[in-house]
């Protein structure tokens, strides 16, 4: 713009080696000699107030477009031939004559700072291709493009990016393959596609840190951590970016976020994945309230389960779980579910619900634990054997049958999802003796379905059979 006005960068003091390559804007304001008077600097802001109340930028434009006005050289340069001085009776305004120069003698120097903003804005407006965000969506093509129908998409398309994910929770089981749906579209629709970046990650929950799952640009994909080799981006349809997880694991349940990034804009949606499972209370072999939090985690893992979350415990309470002993949950809080109020479990005056002790010290405090086991692909069964077995004999008998002794979580999952019903007590891997009842009857304990327990008997006792597990 300056060249079109007849001003050279050198004349303005603008050179790469001077002021870091920035223009010396004070040269725009330096004024020629005025018959022995001092040079002065005056902002266009004051000029604008005198010239019809306009803005400083507008006054600047009017001034430089006036054929009578010329810019005087920097200090120390000779005055331009024919430059006239303003009338003393009208200081700071345009004096009559063939050409004018601003020499407002009494304007304070600090007013020059008001020039920086309008001049910089004017210079920026003249520079093309600057990445500037104004609430619209940035196109990857700086000069825009013309579509076949004659509609031209410029730098900003003015469309809205929308990401769609299901509102309902998805349920699956361990070992299965599941697809987390995610699609996106534009409002209004685009005439032709453009590249986007996709990111999936699992949200932080119950003390577990956030986990990156997958990122993709076009056909290029990258997976992270334990998801490597198990997750894939499904793009069967236009603008579909669903996530497929194969061979689901216990720790895969939780909330996942699907993010679509288009240039400077991004939108995301949430998908909640829940594994079908069962919550069960678990005690230490030596008795009640023996686990700190870390020991409780290990105990659940040894029984093919994980520490239950509050949401899982609450859902189990809604389904009828009633247990008076307090146990650890995944967020290191200690709680227990009560369906029938009674004196030893909080008192008769409290309504049924999930009682809470709140967060406890993970190392110092000791309680039981609530574990969460998911549905199985394998089979849990009671081994028909001609005689009762010790714990060691029970392990060997399962191995001889091509299986392994069942764990507590596996027995609960078989009872919950396979309807396993057996009135015979049998050994389990942790040294406890239990049996599942799906159809209560008089000779099988209480008249409620559940897994009955004999605790942890003497491992040398020959009073029990054995429950085995054969994976598929």
Beta strands, then each sheet from edge to edge (+ up, - down):
strand 1: 145-146
strand 2: 152-153
strand 3: 160-164
strand 4: 170-172
strand 5: 178-180
strand 6: 183-187
strand 7: 197-202
strand 8: 211-217
strand 9: 220-223
strand 10: 231-234
strand 11: 242-245
strand 12: 254-262
strand 13: 265-275
strand 14: 277-282
strand 15: 306-307
strand 16: 327-328
strand 17: 333-338
strand 18: 353-359
strand 19: 368-374
strand 20: 379-382
strand 21: 404-405
strand 22: 426-427
strand 23: 433-437
strand 24: 450-453
strand 25: 465-470
sheet 1: 1+ 2-
sheet 2: 3+ 6-
sheet 3: 4+ 13+ 12- 7+ 8- 9+
sheet 4: 5+ 11- 10+
sheet 5: 14+ 19- 15+
sheet 6: 14+ 19- 16- 17+ 18-
sheet 7: 20+ 25- 21+
sheet 8: 20+ 25- 22- 23+ 24-
end
